[in-house]
Amino acid sequence: MKRILVSLLALGGALSLQPAIAADGEALFKGKPCVACHKVDAKLVGPALQDVAEKNAGVAGAADTLAAHIKNGSQGIWGPIPMPPNQVTEEEAKVLAEWILTLKK
């Protein structure tokens, strides 16, 4: 009985995580320097986050790849302007990446 209860609690927690990712991702985006170069729905210095989501839709490992780019920076993926590394933790980068992937048009 105890195992079933623990399993049900874990499942409930996992199912409630998706709205938290969206709220936390958006809050992180607005609270970090991301907004200096990115908008959700339009190109600024960097690509629109909706375009990033669209390009990575269905790509295996996309959240991990995006998290690495957010944390470590990247170059040549969206044009000649490099994205510098960001002062985020691994966990923050992962939350941002997962949130970005929810922004498909």
C-alpha positions as CSV (number, residue, x, y, z in Angstrom):
1,M,0.0,0.0,0.0
2,K,2.8,2.4,0.9
3,R,4.5,1.8,-2.5
4,I,1.3,2.6,-4.3
5,L,0.8,5.8,-2.4
6,V,4.4,6.9,-3.1
7,S,4.0,6.0,-6.8
8,L,0.8,8.0,-7.0
9,L,2.3,11.0,-5.2
10,A,5.3,10.9,-7.6
11,L,3.0,10.7,-10.6
12,G,0.9,13.6,-9.4
13,G,4.0,15.7,-8.9
14,A,5.3,14.9,-12.4
15,L,2.0,15.8,-13.9
16,S,1.8,19.1,-12.1
17,L,5.4,20.0,-13.2
18,Q,4.5,21.2,-16.7
19,P,2.6,24.4,-15.7
20,A,5.4,25.1,-13.2
21,I,8.0,24.9,-16.0
22,A,6.0,27.4,-18.1
23,A,5.7,29.8,-15.2
24,D,9.3,29.4,-14.0
25,G,10.7,29.5,-17.6
26,E,8.9,32.7,-18.4
27,A,10.0,34.3,-15.0
28,L,13.6,33.2,-15.6
29,F,13.5,34.6,-19.1
30,K,12.3,37.9,-17.9
31,G,14.7,38.0,-15.0
32,K,17.9,37.1,-16.9
33,P,19.7,39.1,-19.7
34,C,18.0,36.9,-22.3
35,V,15.5,39.7,-23.0
36,A,18.3,42.0,-24.2
37,C,18.7,39.8,-27.3
38,H,15.5,37.7,-27.6
39,K,11.8,38.1,-27.9
40,V,9.3,35.4,-27.8
41,D,7.6,36.2,-31.2
42,A,10.1,38.3,-33.1
43,K,13.7,38.4,-34.1
44,L,15.8,40.9,-32.1
45,V,19.6,40.4,-32.0
46,G,19.0,36.6,-31.7
47,P,16.2,34.5,-33.1
48,A,12.6,34.6,-31.8
49,L,12.1,31.9,-29.2
50,Q,9.1,30.6,-31.2
51,D,11.5,30.0,-34.1
52,V,13.9,28.2,-31.8
53,A,11.0,26.0,-30.6
54,E,9.9,25.3,-34.2
55,K,13.3,24.4,-35.4
56,N,13.8,22.0,-32.5
57,A,10.3,20.5,-32.5
58,G,10.6,16.7,-32.3
59,V,14.4,16.7,-32.2
60,A,15.7,14.1,-29.8
61,G,17.7,15.7,-27.0
62,A,16.7,19.2,-28.0
63,A,16.2,20.4,-24.4
64,D,19.7,19.3,-23.3
65,T,21.3,20.9,-26.4
66,L,19.4,24.2,-25.9
67,A,20.3,24.1,-22.2
68,A,24.0,23.7,-23.1
69,H,23.8,26.6,-25.6
70,I,22.1,28.8,-23.0
71,K,24.7,28.1,-20.4
72,N,27.8,27.9,-22.5
73,G,26.9,30.1,-25.5
74,S,26.9,29.1,-29.2
75,Q,28.1,30.4,-32.5
76,G,27.0,30.0,-36.1
77,I,23.7,28.3,-35.5
78,W,21.4,31.3,-36.2
79,G,23.9,33.5,-38.1
80,P,27.2,35.3,-37.5
81,I,26.4,36.9,-34.2
82,P,27.5,34.6,-31.4
83,M,25.4,34.0,-28.3
84,P,27.6,34.6,-25.2
85,P,27.6,32.2,-22.2
86,N,25.0,33.1,-19.6
87,Q,25.2,33.2,-15.8
88,V,22.7,30.5,-15.2
89,T,22.8,27.2,-13.3
90,E,22.4,23.9,-15.1
91,E,18.9,23.7,-13.6
92,E,18.0,27.2,-14.8
93,A,19.3,26.5,-18.3
94,K,17.2,23.3,-18.4
95,V,14.1,25.1,-17.2
96,L,14.6,27.8,-19.8
97,A,15.2,25.3,-22.6
98,E,12.1,23.3,-21.7
99,W,10.0,26.4,-21.6
100,I,11.4,27.6,-25.0
101,L,10.3,24.3,-26.5
102,T,6.7,24.9,-25.4
103,L,6.5,28.1,-27.5
104,K,5.8,26.7,-30.9
105,K,3.7,28.9,-33.1
